[in-house]
Amino acid sequence: MRLLCAKVCKELGVELTEQVPLLVEGKIVTVFDLAIEDLKIAVMYDGEHHLQRKQRDRDSRVNVESTLQGWVVIRFTAGTMADAARFLKRLVETRR
């Protein structure tokens, strides 16, 4: 995922950062796998354990907190990885 996203960001001239923490009131809510901080775009990969109820609930809280902080979070899975570059490009273009 990192390589796919890095290629898109290079083509579009935006900076991609790895392991970006989201802090709310001084506490870490999550650490984004990848982020385009200037545009407040976060990219996360959801593996198999994200199917478990407890993790889905946590992911939901992360999505809400991220949105409240002005971030757009896109999550990819093994089944959506083929579309990651296309979706990220569209999102960058709409957030500029």
All heavy atoms as an XYZ file, in Angstrom:
771
protein
N       0.827     -1.175      0.000
C       0.000      0.000      0.000
C       0.879      1.249      0.000
O       0.589      2.210     -0.711
C      -0.921     -0.011      1.221
C      -1.822      1.193      1.312
S      -2.976      1.152      2.692
C      -1.910      1.599      4.039
N       1.938      1.221      0.814
C       2.812      2.383      0.894
C       3.395      2.725     -0.458
O       3.430      3.891     -0.861
C       3.936      2.130      1.901
C       4.887      3.302      2.043
C       6.009      3.003      3.027
N       6.754      1.808      2.707
C       7.719      1.733      1.774
N       8.038      2.798      1.065
N       8.356      0.606      1.559
N       3.833      1.717     -1.201
C       4.437      1.964     -2.511
C       3.421      2.521     -3.506
O       3.731      3.438     -4.273
C       5.080      0.688     -3.049
C       6.266      0.163     -2.240
C       6.735     -1.178     -2.786
C       7.393      1.174     -2.196
N       2.221      1.978     -3.491
C       1.165      2.489     -4.374
C       0.839      3.945     -4.051
O       0.745      4.788     -4.942
C      -0.109      1.649     -4.233
C      -0.090      0.229     -4.759
C      -1.346     -0.510     -4.315
C       0.044      0.218     -6.262
N       0.674      4.241     -2.783
C       0.319      5.600     -2.370
C       1.479      6.566     -2.609
O       1.253      7.713     -3.015
C      -0.089      5.607     -0.903
S      -1.651      4.743     -0.602
N       2.698      6.106     -2.380
C       3.863      6.970     -2.608
C       3.966      7.372     -4.073
O       4.284      8.521     -4.390
C       5.133      6.265     -2.148
N       3.668      6.442     -4.952
C       3.724      6.737     -6.387
C       2.698      7.818     -6.758
O       3.004      8.765     -7.476
C       3.485      5.472     -7.197
C       3.568      5.693     -8.688
C       3.348      4.400     -9.457
C       3.391      4.704    -10.947
N       2.942      3.590    -11.753
N       1.484      7.666     -6.258
C       0.425      8.651     -6.531
C       0.828     10.019     -5.986
O       0.701     11.039     -6.675
C      -0.922      8.207     -5.910
C      -1.951      9.330     -5.948
C      -1.451      6.975     -6.617
N       1.323     10.046     -4.771
C       1.697     11.326     -4.148
C       2.838     12.001     -4.901
O       2.825     13.226     -5.068
C       2.063     11.107     -2.689
S       0.610     10.713     -1.681
N       3.776     11.222     -5.358
C       4.881     11.792     -6.136
C       4.357     12.408     -7.430
O       4.725     13.520     -7.791
C       5.923     10.727     -6.436
C       7.146     11.256     -7.150
C       8.194     10.185     -7.346
C       9.396     10.778     -8.067
N      10.428      9.780     -8.304
N       3.477     11.690     -8.106
C       2.885     12.190     -9.360
C       2.108     13.484     -9.142
O       2.117     14.374     -9.989
C       1.955     11.143     -9.967
C       2.667      9.936    -10.533
C       1.703      8.818    -10.953
O       0.463      9.014    -10.867
O       2.194      7.746    -11.337
N       1.434     13.588     -7.985
C       0.593     14.749     -7.711
C       1.328     15.853     -6.954
O       0.768     16.921     -6.707
C      -0.650     14.319     -6.933
C      -1.578     13.348     -7.663
C      -2.710     12.905     -6.744
C      -2.131     13.972     -8.935
N       2.550     15.576     -6.564
C       3.352     16.589     -5.881
C       2.916     16.881     -4.453
O       3.005     18.021     -4.000
N       2.453     15.849     -3.749
C       2.081     16.010     -2.344
C       2.952     15.102     -1.488
O       3.432     14.066     -1.948
C       0.576     15.721     -2.096
C      -0.295     16.743     -2.798
C       0.201     14.315     -2.525
N       3.143     15.508     -0.242
C       4.024     14.763      0.653
C       3.255     13.703      1.427
O       2.238     13.999      2.064
C       4.709     15.719      1.634
C       5.705     15.030      2.521
C       6.423     15.985      3.456
O       6.357     17.211      3.238
O       7.046     15.499      4.410
N       3.764     12.490      1.391
C       3.174     11.362      2.108
C       4.055     11.049      3.311
O       5.268     10.936      3.188
C       3.089     10.141      1.181
C       2.421      8.901      1.744
C       0.926      9.149      1.949
C       2.636      7.712      0.812
N       3.431     10.914      4.473
C       4.158     10.613      5.707
C       3.636      9.308      6.286
O       2.438      9.028      6.221
C       3.949     11.754      6.738
O       4.269     12.993      6.123
C       4.814     11.558      7.955
N       4.539      8.529      6.866
C       4.158      7.265      7.501
C       3.981      7.453      9.001
O       4.631      8.289      9.617
C       5.240      6.206      7.265
C       5.411      5.825      5.816
C       6.466      4.753      5.622
O       6.506      3.797      6.428
O       7.250      4.874      4.669
N       3.087      6.663      9.577
C       2.887      6.588     11.020
C       2.638      7.965     11.648
O       3.418      8.463     12.452
C       4.086      5.900     11.686
C       4.326      4.479     11.193
C       3.148      3.570     11.479
O       2.775      3.388     12.632
N       2.558      2.983     10.453
N       1.519      8.555     11.295
C       1.145      9.886     11.780
C       0.107      9.747     12.902
O      -0.984      9.227     12.677
C       0.572     10.754     10.632
C       0.072     12.088     11.156
C       1.630     10.937      9.553
N       0.442     10.186     14.108
C      -0.511     10.067     15.212
C      -1.627     11.104     15.118
O      -1.399     12.242     14.707
C       0.347     10.312     16.462
C       1.513     11.099     15.978
C       1.730     10.729     14.534
N      -2.819     10.691     15.512
C      -3.948     11.607     15.662
C      -4.128     11.828     17.158
O      -4.415     10.879     17.899
C      -5.228     11.024     15.056
C      -6.492     11.848     15.302
C      -6.413     13.192     14.570
C      -7.732     11.085     14.884
N      -3.936     13.062     17.581
C      -4.068     13.415     18.990
C      -5.344     14.216     19.208
O      -5.652     15.124     18.433
C      -2.872     14.257     19.442
C      -1.495     13.620     19.287
C      -0.410     14.636     19.576
C      -1.363     12.421     20.204
N      -6.061     13.886     20.259
C      -7.238     14.642     20.665
C      -7.085     14.892     22.163
O      -6.966     13.945     22.938
C      -8.548     13.891     20.361
C      -9.745     14.644     20.905
C      -8.701     13.662     18.861
N      -7.049     16.154     22.508
C      -6.852     16.563     23.901
C      -5.605     15.920     24.493
O      -5.604     15.454     25.636
C      -8.101     16.257     24.735
C      -9.331     17.026     24.261
C     -10.591     16.695     25.033
O     -10.552     15.848     25.947
O     -11.630     17.286     24.700
N      -4.552     15.867     23.697
C      -3.269     15.351     24.162
C      -3.159     13.838     24.224
O      -2.136     13.311     24.646
N      -4.202     13.130     23.809
C      -4.181     11.665     23.854
C      -4.176     11.106     22.441
O      -4.875     11.619     21.555
C      -5.403     11.128     24.609
C      -5.409     11.513     26.066
C      -6.631     10.961     26.769
C      -6.670     11.433     28.211
N      -7.876     10.985     28.901
N      -3.438     10.029     22.246
C      -3.388      9.377     20.932
C      -4.668      8.587     20.713
O      -5.006      7.706     21.511
C      -2.167      8.457     20.797
C      -0.888      9.281     20.821
C      -2.247      7.641     19.499
C       0.383      8.455     20.710
N      -5.375      8.934     19.640
C      -6.591      8.210     19.256
C      -6.200      7.026     18.378
O      -6.702      5.921     18.523
C      -7.569      9.141     18.501
C      -8.755      8.365     17.951
C      -8.032     10.256     19.407
N      -5.289      7.278     17.447
C      -4.794      6.249     16.536
C      -3.507      6.761     15.918
O      -3.133      7.912     16.097
C      -5.827      5.913     15.441
O      -5.443      4.708     14.772
C      -5.970      7.033     14.419
N      -2.875      5.878     15.187
C      -1.734      6.269     14.366
C      -2.085      5.868     12.939
O      -2.289      4.685     12.657
C      -0.432      5.576     14.829
C       0.722      5.947     13.903
C      -0.106      5.946     16.268
N      -2.202      6.876     12.079
C      -2.522      6.592     10.684
C      -1.339      5.870     10.042
O      -0.187      6.251     10.251
C      -2.793      7.883      9.908
C      -3.945      8.692     10.420
C      -3.806     10.058     10.645
C      -5.180      8.117     10.667
C      -4.868     10.833     11.097
C      -6.252      8.873     11.127
C      -6.088     10.234     11.348
N      -1.623      4.871      9.239
C      -0.551      4.162      8.533
C       0.199      5.137      7.627
O       1.430      5.164      7.617
C      -1.107      3.009      7.694
C      -1.755      1.933      8.552
O      -1.294      1.704      9.686
O      -2.733      1.326      8.078
N      -0.557      5.908      6.874
C      -0.014      6.913      5.956
C      -0.885      8.150      6.044
O      -2.077      8.054      6.349
C      -0.032      6.392      4.513
C       0.703      5.097      4.230
C       0.333      4.564      2.850
C       2.202      5.300      4.332
N      -0.297      9.304      5.741
C      -1.103     10.520      5.753
C      -0.505     11.563      4.830
O       0.712     11.645      4.661
C      -1.208     11.078      7.166
N      -1.392     12.339      4.251
C      -1.025     13.557      3.531
C      -1.498     14.662      4.471
O      -2.666     15.053      4.465
C      -1.708     13.630      2.154
C      -1.330     12.406      1.326
C      -1.327     14.923      1.436
C      -2.161     12.232      0.065
N      -0.596     15.092      5.318
C      -0.969     15.984      6.406
C      -1.521     17.320      5.930
O      -2.461     17.848      6.532
C       0.212     16.186      7.343
C       0.600     14.893      8.057
C       1.772     15.065      8.988
O       1.558     15.601     10.096
O       2.896     14.672      8.598
N      -0.952     17.881      4.878
C      -1.423     19.183      4.378
C      -2.884     19.147      3.954
O      -3.592     20.151      4.060
C      -0.575     19.658      3.194
C       0.828     20.049      3.611
O       1.071     20.260      4.817
O       1.697     20.145      2.728
N      -3.340     18.004      3.470
C      -4.721     17.870      3.001
C      -5.612     17.138      4.007
O      -6.798     16.922      3.755
C      -4.755     17.143      1.653
C      -4.007     17.819      0.508
C      -4.052     16.947     -0.745
C      -4.583     19.191      0.223
N      -5.012     16.734      5.123
C      -5.713     15.960      6.148
C      -6.375     14.719      5.558
O      -7.560     14.443      5.775
C      -6.717     16.827      6.907
C      -6.043     17.774      7.885
C      -7.056     18.339      8.857
C      -6.321     18.878     10.080
N      -7.253     19.278     11.128
N      -5.575     13.967      4.807
C      -6.011     12.679      4.275
C      -5.212     11.600      4.986
O      -3.980     11.650      5.017
C      -5.755     12.589      2.756
C      -6.609     13.602      1.995
C      -6.026     11.166      2.254
C      -6.286     13.702      0.520
N      -5.917     10.639      5.552
C      -5.269      9.511      6.212
C      -5.603      8.233      5.453
O      -6.721      8.062      4.962
C      -5.744      9.396      7.653
N      -4.631      7.346      5.380
C      -4.803      6.067      4.698
C      -4.484      4.966      5.698
O      -3.456      5.001      6.365
C      -3.868      5.955      3.473
C      -4.102      4.640      2.744
C      -4.053      7.141      2.535
N      -5.388      3.988      5.774
C      -5.179      2.889      6.708
C      -5.445      1.556      6.012
O      -6.291      1.471      5.124
C      -6.084      3.059      7.923
C      -5.814      4.384      8.636
S      -6.650      4.585     10.193
C      -5.656      3.563     11.244
N      -4.695      0.556      6.441
C      -4.910     -0.789      5.935
C      -5.580     -1.604      7.026
O      -5.097     -1.660      8.163
C      -3.588     -1.458      5.534
C      -3.817     -2.854      5.018
C      -4.274     -3.060      3.724
C      -3.633     -3.956      5.839
C      -4.531     -4.339      3.253
C      -3.882     -5.244      5.377
C      -4.335     -5.419      4.089
O      -4.591     -6.682      3.624
N      -6.688     -2.224      6.689
C      -7.425     -3.059      7.634
C      -7.224     -4.529      7.283
O      -7.748     -5.008      6.280
C      -8.919     -2.726      7.607
C      -9.237     -1.371      8.221
O      -8.323     -0.750      8.797
O     -10.393     -0.947      8.122
N      -6.456     -5.226      8.110
C      -6.241     -6.661      7.930
C      -7.401     -7.465      8.502
O      -8.431     -6.917      8.910
N      -7.210     -8.765      8.553
C      -8.266     -9.689      8.997
C      -8.821     -9.357     10.380
O     -10.012     -9.496     10.616
C      -7.741    -11.127      8.995
C      -7.574    -11.723      7.612
C      -8.901    -11.937      6.899
O      -9.875    -12.396      7.536
O      -8.960    -11.645      5.698
N      -7.972     -8.920     11.308
C      -8.457     -8.681     12.670
C      -9.457     -7.528     12.745
O     -10.189     -7.408     13.722
C      -7.280     -8.441     13.634
C      -6.627     -7.113     13.491
N      -5.718     -6.834     12.500
C      -6.765     -5.979     14.225
C      -5.315     -5.587     12.624
N      -5.920     -5.042     13.656
N      -9.550     -6.728     11.701
C     -10.518     -5.633     11.683
C     -11.949     -6.134     11.488
O     -12.899     -5.353     11.565
C     -10.163     -4.600     10.609
C      -8.971     -3.790     10.969
N      -9.051     -2.573     11.597
C      -7.647     -4.051     10.819
C      -7.828     -2.105     11.810
N      -6.966     -2.972     11.355
N     -12.107     -7.419     11.245
C     -13.443     -8.003     11.110
C     -14.054     -8.345     12.467
O     -15.260     -8.568     12.569
C     -13.383     -9.266     10.242
C     -12.945     -9.039      8.796
C     -12.791    -10.372      8.074
C     -13.934     -8.148      8.070
N     -13.232     -8.376     13.502
C     -13.728     -8.694     14.840
C     -14.517     -7.511     15.400
O     -14.177     -6.352     15.185
C     -12.571     -9.046     15.764
C     -11.828    -10.272     15.322
C     -10.535    -10.483     16.091
O     -10.207     -9.737     16.999
N      -9.810    -11.523     15.713
N     -15.571     -7.821     16.110
C     -16.488     -6.791     16.615
C     -15.771     -5.707     17.407
O     -15.994     -4.510     17.202
C     -17.585     -7.445     17.472
C     -18.542     -6.470     18.111
C     -19.231     -5.642     17.036
N     -20.077     -4.640     17.595
C     -21.398     -4.673     17.541
N     -22.010     -5.679     16.950
N     -22.100     -3.720     18.074
N     -14.930     -6.082     18.322
C     -14.229     -5.115     19.164
C     -13.390     -4.161     18.312
O     -13.388     -2.951     18.539
C     -13.349     -5.844     20.177
C     -12.665     -4.946     21.156
C     -11.893     -5.767     22.186
C     -11.173     -4.862     23.159
N     -10.433     -5.633     24.167
N     -12.709     -4.690     17.318
C     -11.881     -3.853     16.453
C     -12.738     -2.966     15.554
O     -12.397     -1.811     15.310
C     -10.938     -4.711     15.602
C      -9.950     -3.905     14.783
C      -8.996     -3.087     15.639
O      -8.446     -3.594     16.596
N      -8.805     -1.823     15.295
N     -13.858     -3.500     15.062
C     -14.759     -2.680     14.242
C     -15.294     -1.492     15.036
O     -15.397     -0.384     14.523
C     -15.920     -3.525     13.702
C     -15.494     -4.456     12.589
C     -16.649     -5.121     11.832
N     -17.965     -4.984     12.381
C     -18.707     -5.978     12.864
N     -18.242     -7.205     12.878
N     -19.918     -5.770     13.304
N     -15.634     -1.728     16.304
C     -16.113     -0.643     17.154
C     -15.011      0.396     17.364
O     -15.266      1.603     17.310
C     -16.591     -1.177     18.507
C     -17.869     -1.981     18.398
O     -18.566     -1.888     17.361
O     -18.177     -2.727     19.355
N     -13.788     -0.056     17.590
C     -12.667      0.867     17.757
C     -12.443      1.663     16.470
O     -12.244      2.876     16.506
C     -11.398      0.109     18.131
C     -10.228      1.039     18.395
C      -8.955      0.277     18.764
N      -7.890      1.182     19.085
C      -7.228      1.929     18.219
N      -7.539      1.879     16.942
N      -6.251      2.737     18.595
N     -12.483      0.986     15.328
C     -12.309      1.664     14.037
C     -13.386      2.724     13.819
O     -13.116      3.799     13.284
C     -12.337      0.659     12.881
C     -11.124     -0.253     12.864
O     -10.097      0.074     13.511
O     -11.192     -1.298     12.187
N     -14.592      2.426     14.250
C     -15.685      3.382     14.122
C     -15.389      4.636     14.941
O     -15.582      5.763     14.474
C     -16.997      2.742     14.570
O     -18.052      3.662     14.469
N     -14.911      4.449     16.170
C     -14.552      5.602     17.006
C     -13.426      6.408     16.367
O     -13.442      7.636     16.383
C     -14.133      5.129     18.397
C     -15.283      4.743     19.272
C     -14.837      4.470     20.715
N     -15.750      3.547     21.333
C     -15.619      2.222     21.339
N     -14.585      1.656     20.787
N     -16.525      1.473     21.917
N     -12.452      5.721     15.811
C     -11.338      6.398     15.127
C     -11.884      7.222     13.963
O     -11.483      8.378     13.765
C     -10.285      5.378     14.636
C      -9.320      6.012     13.646
C      -9.536      4.794     15.821
N     -12.794      6.657     13.187
C     -13.368      7.389     12.050
C     -14.103      8.649     12.509
O     -13.961      9.714     11.903
C     -14.313      6.496     11.253
C     -13.583      5.424     10.478
O     -12.377      5.498     10.266
N     -14.318      4.412     10.059
N     -14.873      8.541     13.572
C     -15.614      9.694     14.074
C     -14.657     10.765     14.589
O     -14.778     11.943     14.234
C     -16.619      9.278     15.178
C     -17.218     10.499     15.853
C     -17.713      8.406     14.591
N     -13.706     10.392     15.419
C     -12.747     11.362     15.957
C     -11.950     12.017     14.830
O     -11.700     13.220     14.853
C     -11.786     10.701     16.951
C     -12.396     10.416     18.289
C     -12.650     11.657     19.140
O     -12.312     12.788     18.744
O     -13.221     11.488     20.225
N     -11.557     11.231     13.851
C     -10.803     11.769     12.715
C     -11.630     12.804     11.966
O     -11.140     13.891     11.634
C     -10.394     10.642     11.760
O      -9.573      9.702     12.422
N     -12.869     12.478     11.707
C     -13.764     13.394     11.003
C     -13.959     14.679     11.794
O     -13.923     15.775     11.234
C     -15.120     12.717     10.729
O     -14.901     11.565      9.907
C     -16.079     13.655     10.022
N     -14.129     14.567     13.090
C     -14.305     15.745     13.933
C     -13.068     16.642     13.923
O     -13.177     17.849     14.155
C     -14.643     15.333     15.367
C     -16.025     14.708     15.557
C     -16.164     14.150     16.974
C     -17.115     15.722     15.264
N     -11.919     16.066     13.631
C     -10.678     16.831     13.557
C     -10.379     17.307     12.130
O      -9.328     17.868     11.858
C      -9.501     15.997     14.076
C      -9.628     15.594     15.531
C      -9.734     16.782     16.460
O      -8.981     17.745     16.344
N     -10.688     16.744     17.374
N     -11.318     17.042     11.205
C     -11.173     17.523      9.832
C     -10.450     16.573      8.886
O     -10.151     16.941      7.755
N     -10.184     15.364      9.333
C      -9.493     14.381      8.508
C     -10.477     13.553      7.694
O     -11.598     13.293      8.140
C      -8.688     13.418      9.379
C      -7.447     14.014      9.944
C      -7.332     14.757     11.090
C      -6.136     13.921      9.395
N      -6.033     15.127     11.275
C      -5.277     14.631     10.256
C      -5.608     13.319      8.255
C      -3.911     14.735     10.013
C      -4.247     13.417      8.022
C      -3.416     14.123      8.884
N     -10.042     13.123      6.528
C     -10.753     12.120      5.746
C      -9.901     10.860      5.817
O      -8.712     10.884      5.486
C     -10.929     12.556      4.274
C     -11.509     11.419      3.455
C     -11.798     13.781      4.174
N     -10.497      9.775      6.261
C      -9.782      8.512      6.394
C     -10.287      7.554      5.328
O     -11.494      7.342      5.210
C      -9.996      7.875      7.788
C      -9.292      6.541      7.885
C      -9.527      8.823      8.882
N      -9.350      7.023      4.547
C      -9.733      5.962      3.619
C      -9.053      4.686      4.088
O      -7.892      4.682      4.465
C      -9.418      6.293      2.144
C      -7.978      6.706      1.952
C     -10.340      7.368      1.633
C      -7.606      6.928      0.485
N      -9.831      3.625      4.120
C      -9.355      2.327      4.606
C      -9.367      1.333      3.450
O     -10.343      1.252      2.707
C     -10.262      1.812      5.727
C     -10.218      2.663      6.979
C     -11.190      2.119      8.032
N     -11.061      2.843      9.271
C     -10.211      2.535     10.246
N      -9.410      1.486     10.116
N     -10.156      3.260     11.337
N      -8.271      0.613      3.350
C      -8.160     -0.414      2.319
C      -8.014     -1.779      2.962
O      -7.536     -1.911      4.089
C      -6.970     -0.139      1.395
C      -7.123      1.126      0.597
C      -6.378      2.249      0.896
C      -8.045      1.205     -0.432
C      -6.531      3.426      0.180
C      -8.216      2.375     -1.156
C      -7.447      3.489     -0.848
N      -8.443     -2.789      2.226
C      -8.309     -4.184      2.630
C      -7.618     -4.919      1.492
O      -7.380     -4.334      0.423
C      -9.696     -4.815      2.868
O     -10.412     -4.802      1.622
C     -10.491     -4.069      3.929
N      -7.350     -6.170      1.698
C      -6.737     -6.953      0.627
C      -7.615     -6.916     -0.627
O      -7.115     -6.841     -1.747
C      -6.520     -8.394      1.085
N      -8.915     -6.905     -0.440
C      -9.841     -6.914     -1.566
C      -9.983     -5.585     -2.293
O     -10.475     -5.548     -3.420
N      -9.568     -4.485     -1.667
C      -9.682     -3.184     -2.318
C      -8.325     -2.579     -2.689
O      -8.270     -1.481     -3.235
C     -10.437     -2.171     -1.425
O      -9.719     -2.003     -0.200
C     -11.861     -2.627     -1.167
N      -7.254     -3.301     -2.398
C      -5.911     -2.780     -2.641
C      -5.674     -2.434     -4.113
O      -4.977     -1.465     -4.424
C      -4.851     -3.783     -2.164
C      -3.465     -3.206     -2.125
S      -3.324     -1.712     -1.124
C      -3.825     -2.334      0.463
N      -6.263     -3.172     -5.008
C      -6.073     -2.916     -6.444
C      -6.587     -1.531     -6.847
O      -6.123     -0.965     -7.830
C      -6.766     -3.998     -7.270
N      -7.521     -0.992     -6.079
C      -8.098      0.319     -6.388
C      -7.498      1.455     -5.556
O      -7.911      2.599     -5.694
C      -9.613      0.287     -6.149
C     -10.307     -0.698     -7.074
O     -10.001     -0.685     -8.277
O     -11.149     -1.467     -6.579
N      -6.543      1.156     -4.699
C      -6.002      2.153     -3.765
C      -5.459      3.389     -4.474
O      -5.777      4.516     -4.092
C      -4.921      1.523     -2.885
N      -4.655      3.198     -5.492
C      -4.052      4.344     -6.190
C      -5.120      5.223     -6.822
O      -5.087      6.452     -6.692
C      -3.061      3.854     -7.244
N      -6.076      4.607     -7.468
C      -7.140      5.369     -8.125
C      -7.969      6.158     -7.124
O      -8.259      7.338     -7.324
C      -8.027      4.415     -8.923
C      -9.146      5.099     -9.693
C      -9.867      4.122    -10.612
N     -10.383      2.947     -9.928
C     -11.580      2.892     -9.336
N     -12.377      3.947     -9.347
N     -11.980      1.791     -8.740
N      -8.340      5.522     -6.016
C      -9.137      6.211     -4.998
C      -8.347      7.338     -4.338
O      -8.879      8.421     -4.108
C      -9.632      5.238     -3.934
C     -10.737      4.330     -4.393
C     -10.753      3.008     -3.994
C     -11.763      4.786     -5.216
C     -11.775      2.158     -4.394
C     -12.785      3.948     -5.622
C     -12.784      2.630     -5.205
N      -7.074      7.089     -4.031
C      -6.275      8.127     -3.398
C      -6.109      9.324     -4.332
O      -6.225     10.474     -3.896
C      -4.915      7.587     -2.969
C      -4.009      8.606     -2.270
C      -4.671      9.162     -1.011
C      -2.664      7.977     -1.954
N      -5.880      9.061     -5.582
C      -5.731     10.158     -6.547
C      -7.000     11.008     -6.593
O      -6.932     12.237     -6.558
C      -5.407      9.606     -7.934
C      -5.181     10.684     -8.957
C      -4.789     10.110    -10.304
C      -4.566     11.238    -11.302
N      -4.210     10.748    -12.615
N      -8.146     10.370     -6.658
C      -9.418     11.101     -6.672
C      -9.596     11.938     -5.417
O     -10.029     13.083     -5.470
C     -10.587     10.137     -6.830
C     -10.731      9.566     -8.221
C     -11.839      8.552     -8.329
N     -13.129      9.058     -7.858
C     -14.160      8.279     -7.536
N     -14.041      6.976     -7.649
N     -15.279      8.791     -7.132
N      -9.237     11.361     -4.285
C      -9.412     12.073     -3.027
C      -8.486     13.284     -2.939
O      -8.901     14.373     -2.542
C      -9.184     11.135     -1.845
C      -9.401     11.747     -0.462
C     -10.784     12.374     -0.336
C      -9.169     10.692      0.602
N      -7.230     13.106     -3.330
C      -6.292     14.237     -3.331
C      -6.819     15.350     -4.230
O      -6.808     16.528     -3.853
C      -4.883     13.798     -3.775
C      -3.989     15.005     -4.058
C      -4.237     12.902     -2.721
N      -7.288     14.989     -5.392
C      -7.788     15.999     -6.330
C      -9.003     16.742     -5.781
O      -9.154     17.936     -6.014
C      -8.089     15.353     -7.681
C      -6.812     14.937     -8.410
C      -7.045     14.085     -9.642
O      -8.168     13.557     -9.821
O      -6.093     13.934    -10.425
N      -9.856     16.074     -5.015
C     -11.032     16.752     -4.465
C     -10.696     17.588     -3.233
O     -11.392     18.563     -2.948
C     -12.153     15.759     -4.091
O     -11.683     14.857     -3.105
C     -12.647     15.008     -5.312
N      -9.627     17.231     -2.505
C      -9.270     17.959     -1.269
C      -8.371     19.163     -1.533
O      -8.164     19.969     -0.638
C      -8.559     17.032     -0.281
C      -9.395     15.894      0.270
C     -10.336     16.286      1.335
N      -9.656     16.641      2.573
C     -10.287     16.844      3.716
N     -11.606     16.730      3.760
N      -9.642     17.180      4.785
N      -7.810     19.278     -2.738
C      -6.903     20.398     -3.028
C      -7.613     21.705     -3.008
O      -8.604     22.049     -3.309
C      -6.237     20.214     -4.389
C      -5.110     19.235     -4.305
C      -4.321     19.267     -5.551
N      -3.059     18.581     -5.289
C      -2.218     18.268     -6.224
N      -2.460     18.567     -7.468
N      -1.107     17.653     -5.933
